[in-house]
Amino acid sequence: MTINCKGKLVDLSIPKVMGILNLTPDSFYDGGKYKDEGAILNQAENMLAEGATFIDLGAYSSRPGANHVPEDEEKKRILPVLELLLKHFPETFFSIDTFRSSVASQCLEMGAALINDISAGNLDPEMFNVVARFQVPYILMHLKGTPQSMQKKAVYDNLTKDLLLYFSEKIEKAHALKINDIIIDPGFGFAKTLEQNYHMLYHLDIFQTLNKPILIGLSRKSMIYKALKSSAKEALNGSSVLHGIALLKGANLLRVHDVKEAQECITLLETLKANA
């Protein structure tokens, strides 16, 4: 199970880690942490040293109820940082966390390697065409509504079946445009209640029937710290536990704040499988 990133094949049959680099002032865990060039470069270097295969750059906070960010502001936040990172780490695969096709297009022109779209094209129908034009991997996440409205839309006839239908339709559309490198993300915390999140994780292996790599974004989310009655800052251990479960159920890519710990989860699970 491979994807093509800038002419290089990345094998996802052995799970990989995607490090999160938020460029927003209001993200739920690390908002406003990386404000200057030194902090940004240091964090990127640390994540790569700890085993990250990808670094995901986001300039629009998608936490529940987050403020809407104008398109110009998103570009102002992300374009200079991408330029800086590509200058210092030209071989790194940078993912762009955006639902806007114009942001995606400019970042891909600069040298970004893949697009991570929380809306799978629903918030900007032109996104599919941009991805098709650049022929880069496309992460399709499940979301109902917008970051501002999604928590009011956590209503499903059958959660798993509804998501399978959603992804089947998105994959068909992508294939029609000759987008072949597709990764699916069930969207933990996006238009789902705490109970729905755990139901989805328990049945995660069902999504392997789509025959696409599965990305999991669980890191330090409220489904962990609310269940533990703690906080995002105290949710590292819980994140590792759920990452292990996700890997056992077929996850191929872990999108995380804490790269070292996620990589250790993968190493231990791969060791377990090798000695089964």
C-alpha positions as CSV (number, residue, x, y, z in Angstrom):
1,M,0.0,0.0,0.0
2,T,2.0,3.0,-1.3
3,I,1.4,6.6,-2.1
4,N,3.5,8.8,-4.5
5,C,4.9,11.9,-2.8
6,K,6.9,14.1,-5.1
7,G,8.1,11.2,-7.2
8,K,8.9,9.0,-4.2
9,L,6.9,6.0,-3.1
10,V,5.9,5.9,0.5
11,D,5.0,2.4,1.8
12,L,2.1,2.7,4.3
13,S,1.7,-1.0,4.8
14,I,4.1,-0.3,7.7
15,P,2.3,2.6,9.5
16,K,3.8,6.1,9.4
17,V,3.6,9.2,11.6
18,M,2.4,12.6,10.5
19,G,3.6,15.4,12.9
20,I,1.2,18.3,13.5
21,L,2.6,21.9,13.2
22,N,-0.2,24.3,13.9
23,L,0.3,27.9,12.8
24,T,-2.9,29.1,14.5
25,P,-3.3,31.2,17.7
26,D,-6.3,29.2,18.9
27,S,-5.8,25.4,18.3
28,F,-7.0,23.3,21.2
29,Y,-3.6,22.1,22.3
30,D,-0.7,24.0,20.9
31,G,-2.3,27.2,19.6
32,G,0.1,30.1,19.4
33,K,3.1,28.0,20.4
34,Y,5.1,28.4,17.2
35,K,5.3,32.1,16.6
36,D,8.8,32.7,15.2
37,E,11.1,31.1,12.8
38,G,13.3,29.6,15.4
39,A,10.5,27.8,17.2
40,I,9.0,26.6,13.9
41,L,12.3,25.2,12.6
42,N,13.1,23.6,16.0
43,Q,9.8,21.8,16.2
44,A,10.1,20.6,12.6
45,E,13.6,19.3,13.2
46,N,12.5,17.6,16.4
47,M,9.6,15.8,14.7
48,L,11.8,14.6,11.9
49,A,14.4,13.4,14.3
50,E,11.8,11.5,16.2
51,G,10.5,9.6,13.1
52,A,7.9,11.7,11.4
53,T,7.5,10.9,7.7
54,F,5.1,13.8,7.1
55,I,4.6,17.2,8.7
56,D,1.1,18.6,8.5
57,L,0.9,22.4,8.4
58,G,-2.4,24.0,9.4
59,A,-3.3,27.7,9.5
60,Y,-7.1,27.4,10.1
61,S,-8.1,26.0,13.5
62,S,-10.8,23.4,13.0
63,R,-11.6,22.8,16.6
64,P,-15.3,22.9,17.5
65,G,-16.6,26.4,17.5
66,A,-13.3,27.9,16.2
67,N,-13.4,31.4,14.7
68,H,-13.7,31.7,11.0
69,V,-10.4,32.7,9.4
70,P,-10.5,34.8,6.2
71,E,-8.7,33.3,3.2
72,D,-6.1,36.0,3.0
73,E,-5.2,35.5,6.7
74,E,-4.8,31.8,6.2
75,K,-2.4,32.4,3.3
76,K,-0.5,35.0,5.4
77,R,0.0,32.5,8.1
78,I,1.0,29.4,6.0
79,L,2.8,30.5,2.9
80,P,5.9,32.1,4.5
81,V,6.2,29.2,6.9
82,L,6.1,26.6,4.1
83,E,8.7,28.6,2.2
84,L,10.9,28.7,5.3
85,L,10.5,24.9,6.0
86,L,11.1,23.9,2.4
87,K,14.3,26.0,2.4
88,H,15.6,24.1,5.4
89,F,14.1,20.7,4.9
90,P,13.7,20.4,1.1
91,E,13.3,16.6,1.1
92,T,10.5,16.5,3.7
93,F,6.9,15.7,2.8
94,F,4.8,18.7,3.9
95,S,1.1,18.2,4.1
96,I,-1.2,21.2,3.9
97,D,-4.2,21.1,6.2
98,T,-6.7,23.3,4.3
99,F,-10.2,23.1,2.8
100,R,-9.5,26.0,0.4
101,S,-8.4,25.2,-3.1
102,S,-6.6,28.5,-3.6
103,V,-4.5,27.8,-0.5
104,A,-3.8,24.3,-1.6
105,S,-2.8,25.4,-5.1
106,Q,-0.3,28.0,-3.9
107,C,1.2,25.6,-1.4
108,L,1.5,22.8,-4.0
109,E,3.2,25.2,-6.5
110,M,5.7,26.0,-3.8
111,G,6.5,22.3,-3.2
112,A,4.0,20.8,-0.7
113,A,3.6,17.1,-1.1
114,L,0.0,16.4,-0.2
115,I,-3.3,17.9,0.8
116,N,-5.3,17.2,4.0
117,D,-8.8,18.4,3.5
118,I,-11.2,18.2,6.6
119,S,-14.2,18.6,4.3
120,A,-13.2,16.2,1.5
121,G,-14.1,18.9,-1.0
122,N,-17.5,19.8,0.5
123,L,-16.4,23.3,1.6
124,D,-14.7,24.1,-1.8
125,P,-15.8,22.0,-4.8
126,E,-12.7,23.2,-6.7
127,M,-10.4,21.3,-4.4
128,F,-10.8,18.0,-6.3
129,N,-9.7,19.7,-9.5
130,V,-6.6,21.3,-7.9
131,V,-5.5,17.9,-6.4
132,A,-6.1,16.3,-9.8
133,R,-4.1,18.9,-11.6
134,F,-1.1,18.5,-9.3
135,Q,-1.5,14.7,-8.9
136,V,-0.7,14.6,-5.2
137,P,-2.1,12.4,-2.5
138,Y,-5.4,13.6,-1.1
139,I,-6.5,13.0,2.5
140,L,-10.3,12.9,2.6
141,M,-11.8,13.5,6.0
142,H,-15.4,13.0,7.1
143,L,-17.1,16.2,8.3
144,K,-20.7,17.3,8.4
145,G,-21.2,21.1,8.3
146,T,-18.4,23.4,9.2
147,P,-16.0,23.7,12.2
148,Q,-18.5,26.3,13.5
149,S,-21.6,24.1,13.1
150,M,-20.4,20.5,13.1
151,Q,-21.2,19.6,16.8
152,K,-24.9,20.2,16.1
153,K,-24.8,17.7,13.2
154,A,-23.7,14.6,15.0
155,V,-26.9,12.7,13.9
156,Y,-26.7,9.5,11.8
157,D,-28.9,6.7,10.7
158,N,-26.0,4.3,11.1
159,L,-22.6,5.9,11.8
160,T,-20.4,3.3,10.2
161,K,-22.6,2.7,7.2
162,D,-23.1,6.5,6.6
163,L,-19.3,7.0,6.7
164,L,-18.7,4.1,4.3
165,L,-21.2,5.5,1.8
166,Y,-19.6,9.0,2.2
167,F,-16.1,7.7,1.5
168,S,-17.3,5.4,-1.4
169,E,-18.8,8.4,-3.1
170,K,-15.7,10.6,-2.6
171,I,-13.4,7.9,-3.8
172,E,-15.5,7.4,-6.9
173,K,-15.3,11.1,-7.7
174,A,-11.6,11.2,-7.1
175,H,-10.9,8.2,-9.3
176,A,-13.0,9.8,-12.1
177,L,-10.5,12.7,-12.0
178,K,-7.6,10.2,-12.0
179,I,-6.7,11.0,-8.4
180,N,-5.3,7.6,-7.3
181,D,-3.4,8.3,-4.1
182,I,-6.3,8.7,-1.6
183,I,-6.2,8.4,2.2
184,I,-9.3,8.4,4.3
185,D,-9.8,9.9,7.7
186,P,-12.9,9.1,9.7
187,G,-12.7,12.5,11.4
188,F,-12.6,11.7,15.1
189,G,-14.1,14.7,17.0
190,F,-15.7,16.2,13.9
191,A,-19.5,16.1,14.0
192,K,-19.4,13.1,16.4
193,T,-20.3,12.7,20.1
194,L,-17.8,11.1,22.5
195,E,-19.8,7.9,22.3
196,Q,-19.8,8.0,18.5
197,N,-16.0,8.5,18.5
198,Y,-15.5,5.3,20.5
199,H,-18.0,3.4,18.5
200,M,-16.1,4.4,15.3
201,L,-12.7,3.4,16.8
202,Y,-14.1,0.0,17.9
203,H,-15.3,-0.7,14.4
204,L,-12.3,1.0,12.6
205,D,-11.3,-2.3,10.9
206,I,-14.5,-2.1,8.8
207,F,-13.0,0.8,6.8
208,Q,-10.3,-1.5,5.4
209,T,-13.0,-2.7,3.0
210,L,-12.5,0.6,1.1
211,N,-8.9,-0.5,0.2
212,K,-7.4,2.9,1.0
213,P,-4.9,3.8,3.7
214,I,-6.5,5.0,6.9
215,L,-5.3,8.1,8.7
216,I,-6.2,8.5,12.4
217,G,-6.3,11.9,14.2
218,L,-6.8,11.1,17.9
219,S,-4.0,13.0,19.4
220,R,-4.9,14.7,22.7
221,K,-8.5,15.1,21.6
222,S,-11.4,15.7,23.9
223,M,-12.7,12.2,23.5
224,I,-9.6,11.2,25.5
225,Y,-9.5,13.8,28.2
226,K,-13.2,14.0,28.7
227,A,-13.4,10.3,29.3
228,L,-10.5,10.5,31.7
229,K,-11.7,13.8,33.3
230,S,-8.4,15.5,32.7
231,S,-7.1,17.9,30.0
232,A,-5.4,18.0,26.6
233,K,-2.1,18.6,28.4
234,E,-2.6,15.4,30.4
235,A,-3.8,13.3,27.4
236,L,-0.5,11.8,26.1
237,N,-0.9,8.4,27.7
238,G,-4.5,8.2,26.6
239,S,-3.4,9.1,23.1
240,S,-0.9,6.3,23.0
241,V,-3.4,3.8,24.2
242,L,-5.9,4.7,21.5
243,H,-3.1,4.8,18.9
244,G,-2.3,1.2,19.7
245,I,-5.9,0.2,19.3
246,A,-6.2,2.0,16.0
247,L,-3.0,0.3,14.7
248,L,-4.4,-3.1,15.6
249,K,-7.5,-2.2,13.7
250,G,-5.7,-1.2,10.5
251,A,-4.6,2.4,10.8
252,N,-1.8,3.3,8.4
253,L,-1.0,6.8,9.4
254,L,-1.1,8.5,12.8
255,R,-1.5,12.3,12.8
256,V,0.0,13.4,16.2
257,H,1.4,16.1,18.4
258,D,3.9,13.8,20.0
259,V,5.9,12.0,17.3
260,K,8.3,10.0,19.5
261,E,5.5,8.3,21.5
262,A,3.5,7.5,18.3
263,Q,6.5,6.0,16.6
264,E,7.1,3.9,19.7
265,C,3.5,2.6,19.4
266,I,4.2,1.6,15.8
267,T,7.5,0.0,16.6
268,L,6.0,-2.1,19.4
269,L,3.0,-3.2,17.3
270,E,5.3,-4.1,14.3
271,T,7.5,-6.2,16.7
272,L,4.4,-7.9,18.0
273,K,3.2,-8.8,14.5
274,A,6.7,-10.0,13.5
275,N,6.6,-12.5,16.4
276,A,3.1,-13.7,16.2
